[in-house]
Amino acid sequence: MYAILDIETTGGQYNEEGITEIAIYKYDGHEIVDQFISLVNPEKPIQPFVVKLTGINNAMLRTAPKFYDVAKRIVEITEGCIIVAHNAQFDYRILRTEFERLGYNFERQSLCTVELSQRLMPEQKSHSLGKLVRALGIPMSDRHRATGDALATIQLFKMLLAKDVEKEIIKGLIKSNVQKDLEPKLFDLLGDIPSVTGLYYIYKENGDLIYIGKSNNIKKRLNQHFTGTSRKSKRLQRDVFTIKYEETGSELIALLKECQEIKANKPAQNRALKKTVFPYSLYTEKNKEGYICFTVKKTDGRKKEIISFASTNEAKNALFKIVDKYKLCQKLSGLDTTAKSACFPYKLGNCNGACIGIETPKEYNQRATEFINHNSFNHQNMIIIDKGRTIEEHSAVLIEKGVYKGYAFFNLNYQVTNPEILKNIIVPMEHNRDIKNIIQGYLRRKRNLKIVHF
């Protein structure tokens, strides 16, 4: 079964496009058995050149359904189907990106009629949809609209199916996550593993747990283990007997559980998280003039750090961004060690002159303290809301008085807006230095997370 589709978008930067129109035709190889066509409100403006190309403008989309309104229908009509599109890589990427924004992992096999036509019709001068259908005599209307392009793709696909007598090329061009040349045992083990975010557990035949891992795509990650040539991959390929997995939806929850469970179980093939994973930390001290200074040092359990890092390079890069964001001084932060008077950013207008006493300690320390308070866990109460395991579900990570309490999954908003109710449904977890740093690192990387302070 095939889901032949076409998508029109707003245009714009890579992975920031929004869908404006979608047409999907479910095709059984003989006839269309179902269809879904809709304009979509992308909640962002359309690029002018796209308006000119498609005729779709912002006014047309104001009352159109948003993507989350049509997501369930898209899942249903494509279930069990191979996605077929002209330049399938583009359409499939756009769909996956939209679903990821909803916290849902949309996985389908895909087939590109551009690639297929290049193999089966090498004599054609162009393999763009417009020129190809004209050359083949396929009638086409509404060019650059989802319905017109999708219907033309169906007619093209019918011709390609007829040309592929041996069916070998179609089989070879179907994109799949499982690579070739896997041993039969490993191939069978991957059969029931889904392409979801979560944890996976690898066991030996005697029941010993030998490896715990996390991934945004468990099946793909395991496939990398089973086709890899590193010493660790070879050991896992040799010893694996069975695999279990736990879907989390949220990458943050997967990271937190991975850290805690590796420390608790100490699997033979896990090494990194047996020791602290953040050996360098950012500390503060006041200089003799009273300015707050930042320094990166080896993590000292006797002191309270602001943020911790996996390497000195990571720490230095983060500190440059912090200094720039809060308009602090590179010299006072140990980043400009060559300056004898003013630091270089002062000459560019990015430092207010604390390095040469122009800005008072009170004014400077106010911004430095703002950064410290924003990034320090001490005494903070918050709920971090993230993706769930389904479209309807979300996850929550609870921090109370600077201590990680655990995580929960919820469907109803009142469960998370009321901390007391949330406490009744959380899975309790232990707090430690590594856990705190994982959360801080995740918050730095993920800019669009919803955080509820209480």
NUGULO-738506 format. One line per 8 residues: their letters; for each residue y, z, x of C-alpha. Coordinates in nm, 2 decimals, padded with zeros to 4 digits. Layout:
<rs>
A> Y/Z/X; ...
</rs>
This chain:
<rs>
MYAILDIE> 00.00/00.00/00.00; 00.35/-00.09/00.13; 00.70/00.04/00.05; 00.93/-00.26/00.13; 01.28/-00.14/00.15; 01.64/-00.21/00.26; 01.92/00.04/00.32; 02.29/-00.02/00.34
TTGGQYNE> 02.50/00.24/00.53; 02.86/00.34/00.60; 02.84/00.23/00.96; 02.98/00.45/01.23; 02.84/00.63/01.54; 02.46/00.65/01.60; 02.29/00.91/01.38; 02.61/00.98/01.19
EGITEIAI> 02.58/00.69/00.94; 02.54/00.77/00.57; 02.33/00.58/00.31; 02.54/00.39/00.05; 02.26/00.19/-00.12; 01.88/00.19/-00.11; 01.62/-00.04/-00.27; 01.24/00.03/-00.24
YKYDGHEI> 00.97/-00.18/-00.38; 00.61/-00.05/-00.38; 00.39/-00.35/-00.31; 00.01/-00.35/-00.32; -00.03/-00.68/-00.12; -00.03/-00.88/-00.44; 00.25/-00.76/-00.67; 00.52/-00.50/-00.71
VDQFISLV> 00.38/-00.19/-00.88; 00.69/00.03/-00.87; 01.05/00.02/-00.76; 01.35/00.24/-00.70; 01.71/00.11/-00.66; 02.03/00.32/-00.64; 02.37/00.35/-00.49; 02.41/00.67/-00.29
NPEKPIQP> 02.72/00.88/-00.23; 02.72/00.93/00.15; 02.99/01.20/00.13; 03.18/01.02/00.41; 03.41/00.71/00.42; 03.27/00.36/00.47; 03.38/00.17/00.77; 03.62/-00.12/00.67
FVVKLTGI> 03.40/-00.39/00.82; 03.10/-00.27/00.62; 03.31/-00.28/00.30; 03.39/-00.64/00.38; 03.03/-00.72/00.47; 02.85/-00.56/00.17; 03.12/-00.54/-00.10; 03.04/-00.17/-00.14
NNAMLRTA> 03.36/00.05/-00.13; 03.43/00.42/-00.15; 03.54/00.40/-00.52; 03.21/00.26/-00.63; 03.02/00.56/-00.48; 03.23/00.85/-00.61; 03.00/00.91/-00.91; 02.68/00.79/-00.74
PKFYDVAK> 02.40/01.04/-00.68; 02.40/01.21/-00.34; 02.10/01.17/-00.11; 01.95/01.51/-00.21; 01.95/01.39/-00.57; 01.73/01.09/-00.49; 01.52/01.24/-00.20; 01.23/01.35/-00.42
RIVEITEG> 01.20/01.01/-00.57; 01.20/00.84/-00.22; 00.92/01.08/-00.11; 00.71/01.00/-00.42; 00.74/00.62/-00.41; 00.67/00.60/-00.03; 00.38/00.85/-00.04; 00.07/00.69/00.12
CIIVAHNA> 00.26/00.37/00.20; 00.35/00.19/00.51; 00.73/00.14/00.53; 00.81/-00.23/00.57; 01.16/-00.35/00.66; 01.34/-00.62/00.85; 01.44/-00.42/01.16; 01.23/-00.12/01.04
QFDYRILR> 01.34/00.09/01.33; 01.69/00.11/01.19; 01.60/00.18/00.82; 01.33/00.43/00.91; 01.56/00.62/01.15; 01.83/00.64/00.89; 01.58/00.78/00.63; 01.44/01.03/00.87
TEFERLGY> 01.79/01.15/00.97; 01.89/01.20/00.61; 01.57/01.40/00.54; 01.62/01.61/00.85; 01.96/01.71/00.72; 01.78/01.85/00.42; 01.52/02.03/00.63; 01.24/01.80/00.55
NFERQSLC> 01.02/01.61/00.80; 00.98/01.26/00.66; 00.68/01.09/00.84; 00.55/00.74/00.75; 00.39/00.46/00.94; 00.62/00.16/00.96; 00.60/-00.21/01.01; 00.88/-00.44/01.12
TVELSQRL> 00.90/-00.79/00.98; 01.13/-00.89/01.27; 00.85/-00.81/01.52; 00.58/-00.96/01.30; 00.78/-01.29/01.25; 00.84/-01.31/01.62; 00.46/-01.30/01.67; 00.35/-01.52/01.39
MPEQKSHS> 00.65/-01.76/01.38; 00.75/-01.80/01.74; 00.88/-02.15/01.67; 01.17/-02.02/01.46; 01.51/-02.03/01.64; 01.63/-01.71/01.48; 01.45/-01.41/01.33; 01.75/-01.26/01.15
LGKLVRAL> 01.68/-01.22/00.78; 01.94/-01.46/00.66; 01.86/-01.75/00.89; 01.48/-01.69/00.87; 01.46/-01.70/00.49; 01.69/-02.01/00.48; 01.46/-02.19/00.73; 01.15/-02.09/00.52
GIPMSDRH> 01.30/-02.19/00.19; 01.30/-01.84/00.05; 01.56/-01.80/-00.23; 01.80/-01.52/-00.16; 02.09/-01.37/-00.36; 02.32/-01.07/-00.29; 02.29/-01.09/00.09; 02.38/-00.76/00.26
RATGDALA> 02.30/-00.57/-00.06; 01.99/-00.35/-00.07; 01.82/-00.53/-00.36; 01.88/-00.88/-00.24; 01.77/-00.81/00.12; 01.46/-00.61/00.00; 01.35/-00.89/-00.24; 01.38/-01.15/00.03
TIQLFKML> 01.19/-00.92/00.27; 00.90/-00.91/00.01; 00.88/-01.29/00.00; 00.89/-01.31/00.38; 00.62/-01.04/00.41; 00.39/-01.23/00.17; 00.42/-01.54/00.40; 00.35/-01.33/00.71
LAKDVEKE> 00.04/-01.16/00.54; -00.09/-01.51/00.46; -00.04/-01.63/00.82; -00.21/-01.32/00.97; -00.57/-01.43/00.88; -00.74/-01.20/01.13; -00.52/-00.90/01.03; -00.51/-00.80/01.40
IIKGLIKS> -00.14/-00.84/01.45; -00.04/-00.62/01.15; -00.28/-00.35/01.27; -00.13/-00.36/01.61; 00.23/-00.35/01.49; 00.19/-00.06/01.26; 00.38/00.22/01.43; 00.17/00.54/01.46
NVQKDLEP> 00.21/00.87/01.64; -00.15/00.87/01.78; -00.18/00.68/02.10; -00.49/00.48/02.20; -00.76/00.58/02.45; -00.80/00.94/02.32; -01.14/01.08/02.37; -01.33/01.09/02.04
KLFDLLGD> -01.33/01.47/02.04; -00.95/01.49/02.09; -00.89/01.21/01.84; -01.09/01.40/01.57; -00.90/01.72/01.65; -00.57/01.55/01.58; -00.69/01.41/01.25; -00.58/01.70/01.03
IPSVTGLY> -00.27/01.80/01.23; 00.06/01.71/01.05; 00.39/01.59/01.20; 00.59/01.90/01.12; 00.79/02.17/01.29; 00.61/02.48/01.38; 00.36/02.65/01.62; 00.02/02.53/01.73
YIYKENGD> -00.27/02.74/01.88; -00.54/02.59/02.11; -00.87/02.77/02.13; -01.18/02.74/02.35; -01.53/02.72/02.21; -01.59/03.10/02.26; -01.28/03.17/02.05; -01.04/03.25/02.33
LIYIGKSN> -00.68/03.15/02.26; -00.57/02.95/02.56; -00.24/02.81/02.47; 00.05/02.86/02.22; 00.32/02.60/02.18; 00.60/02.50/01.95; 00.73/02.16/01.86; 00.95/01.98/01.61
NIKKRLNQ> 00.66/01.74/01.57; 00.33/01.92/01.63; 00.11/01.61/01.61; 00.32/01.42/01.86; 00.33/01.71/02.10; -00.05/01.76/02.09; -00.09/01.39/02.14; 00.12/01.42/02.46
HFTGTSRK> -00.10/01.71/02.58; -00.42/01.50/02.51; -00.29/01.19/02.68; -00.11/01.36/02.97; -00.22/01.35/03.33; -00.07/01.68/03.45; -00.29/01.97/03.57; -00.21/02.17/03.25
SKRLQRDV> -00.29/01.87/03.03; -00.62/01.81/03.20; -00.72/02.17/03.15; -00.63/02.17/02.78; -00.82/01.84/02.73; -01.12/02.00/02.90; -01.12/02.33/02.73; -01.00/02.27/02.37
FTIKYEET> -01.25/02.32/02.10; -01.03/02.38/01.79; -00.66/02.38/01.70; -00.48/02.58/01.44; -00.11/02.54/01.34; 00.16/02.72/01.14; 00.44/02.53/00.99; 00.79/02.69/01.01
GSELIALL> 01.03/02.42/00.92; 01.29/02.60/01.12; 01.29/02.54/01.50; 01.46/02.88/01.55; 01.17/03.06/01.38; 00.92/02.86/01.58; 01.10/02.96/01.90; 01.11/03.33/01.81
KECQEIKA> 00.75/03.34/01.70; 00.64/03.15/02.02; 00.82/03.40/02.24; 00.67/03.70/02.07; 00.32/03.57/02.03; 00.29/03.46/02.39; 00.40/03.80/02.51; 00.15/03.96/02.28
NKPAQNRA> -00.15/03.74/02.34; -00.09/03.62/02.70; -00.28/03.29/02.67; -00.42/03.17/03.00; -00.23/02.84/03.00; 00.11/02.98/02.90; 00.32/03.08/03.19; 00.69/03.05/03.13
LKKTVFPY> 00.73/03.32/02.86; 00.51/03.58/03.02; 00.82/03.68/03.22; 01.18/03.68/03.10; 01.29/03.33/03.02; 01.66/03.40/03.08; 01.70/03.54/03.44; 02.08/03.48/03.46
SLYTEKNK> 02.35/03.65/03.24; 02.72/03.64/03.18; 02.90/03.97/03.25; 03.26/04.09/03.23; 03.47/04.32/03.45; 03.85/04.38/03.48; 04.03/04.29/03.80; 04.29/04.51/03.96
EGYICFTV> 04.57/04.34/03.75; 04.38/04.42/03.43; 04.26/04.07/03.34; 03.91/04.03/03.20; 03.70/03.82/03.44; 03.36/03.66/03.37; 03.08/03.64/03.63; 02.73/03.50/03.62
KKTDGRKK> 02.47/03.72/03.79; 02.10/03.79/03.78; 02.01/03.96/03.46; 02.03/04.34/03.50; 01.86/04.54/03.23; 02.09/04.84/03.29; 02.40/04.64/03.19; 02.50/04.48/02.86
EIISFAST> 02.53/04.10/02.90; 02.72/03.87/02.67; 02.49/03.56/02.70; 02.19/03.49/02.92; 02.07/03.16/03.06; 01.76/03.00/03.19; 01.93/02.87/03.51; 02.25/02.89/03.71
NEAKNALF> 02.33/02.53/03.62; 02.30/02.61/03.25; 02.52/02.92/03.29; 02.79/02.72/03.48; 02.80/02.44/03.23; 02.83/02.69/02.94; 03.10/02.88/03.12; 03.31/02.56/03.17
KIVDKYKL> 03.29/02.49/02.79; 03.38/02.85/02.71; 03.68/02.85/02.94; 03.80/02.52/02.79; 03.75/02.63/02.43; 03.93/02.96/02.46; 04.19/02.83/02.71; 04.09/03.08/02.97
CQKLSGLD> 04.14/03.06/03.35; 03.88/02.89/03.58; 04.00/03.10/03.87; 03.95/03.43/03.68; 03.61/03.31/03.56; 03.48/03.22/03.91; 03.47/02.85/03.85; 03.76/02.75/04.07
TTAKSACF> 03.70/02.94/04.40; 03.92/02.71/04.62; 04.25/02.79/04.44; 04.49/03.00/04.65; 04.74/03.03/04.37; 04.72/02.86/04.04; 04.39/02.71/03.92; 04.37/02.33/03.88
PYKLGNCN> 04.36/02.34/03.49; 04.70/02.52/03.50; 04.85/02.20/03.64; 04.70/02.00/03.35; 04.82/02.25/03.09; 04.48/02.39/03.01; 04.55/02.74/03.15; 04.84/02.96/03.05
GACIGIET> 04.89/03.09/03.40; 04.70/03.42/03.41; 04.59/03.32/03.76; 04.95/03.35/03.88; 05.06/03.63/03.65; 05.27/03.42/03.41; 05.05/03.51/03.11; 05.02/03.89/03.06
PKEYNQRA> 04.68/04.06/03.07; 04.73/04.16/02.70; 04.77/03.80/02.59; 04.49/03.67/02.80; 04.24/03.95/02.72; 04.30/03.89/02.35; 04.14/03.54/02.38; 03.87/03.66/02.62
TEFINHNS> 03.78/03.94/02.37; 03.77/03.69/02.09; 03.50/03.50/02.28; 03.31/03.82/02.36; 03.31/03.94/02.00; 03.20/03.60/01.87; 02.90/03.58/02.11; 02.80/03.94/02.15
FNHQNMII> 02.53/04.07/01.92; 02.64/04.43/01.95; 02.69/04.58/01.60; 02.69/04.23/01.43; 02.53/04.19/01.09; 02.44/03.83/01.00; 02.19/03.61/00.82; 02.12/03.27/00.99
IDKGRTIE> 02.02/03.01/00.72; 01.82/02.71/00.84; 01.56/02.45/00.73; 01.25/02.56/00.53; 00.91/02.40/00.51; 00.99/02.19/00.21; 01.31/02.02/00.06; 01.36/02.31/-00.19
EHSAVLIE> 01.30/02.59/00.07; 01.53/02.74/00.33; 01.46/03.00/00.60; 01.66/03.31/00.70; 01.68/03.51/01.02; 01.81/03.86/00.97; 02.03/04.04/01.24; 02.13/04.39/01.16
KGVYKGYA> 02.36/04.59/01.39; 02.29/04.35/01.67; 01.91/04.38/01.63; 01.67/04.10/01.51; 01.48/04.23/01.22; 01.26/03.93/01.12; 01.26/03.61/00.92; 01.19/03.49/00.56
FFNLNYQV> 01.16/03.18/00.35; 01.34/03.16/00.02; 01.41/02.92/-00.27; 01.67/03.11/-00.47; 02.02/03.18/-00.34; 02.03/03.54/-00.46; 01.74/03.63/-00.23; 01.95/03.57/00.08
TNPEILKN> 02.31/03.65/-00.04; 02.19/04.01/-00.11; 02.07/04.16/00.23; 01.88/04.44/00.05; 01.67/04.18/-00.14; 01.62/03.98/00.18; 01.49/04.29/00.36; 01.21/04.31/00.10
IIVPMEHN> 01.08/03.96/00.17; 01.12/03.93/00.55; 00.84/03.92/00.80; 00.93/04.21/01.04; 00.95/04.11/01.41; 01.03/04.29/01.73; 01.37/04.27/01.90; 01.40/04.23/02.28
RDIKNIIQ> 01.63/04.07/02.54; 01.45/03.73/02.53; 01.47/03.72/02.15; 01.84/03.79/02.15; 01.90/03.51/02.40; 01.69/03.26/02.21; 01.90/03.32/01.90; 02.23/03.30/02.10
GYLRRKRN> 02.12/02.98/02.27; 02.02/02.83/01.93; 02.36/02.92/01.78; 02.53/02.75/02.07; 02.33/02.43/02.03; 02.33/02.40/01.65; 02.69/02.38/01.53; 02.63/02.32/01.16
LKIVHF> 02.42/02.63/01.08; 02.51/02.84/00.78; 02.57/03.20/00.88; 02.63/03.48/00.63; 02.80/03.79/00.77; 02.77/04.12/00.59
</rs>
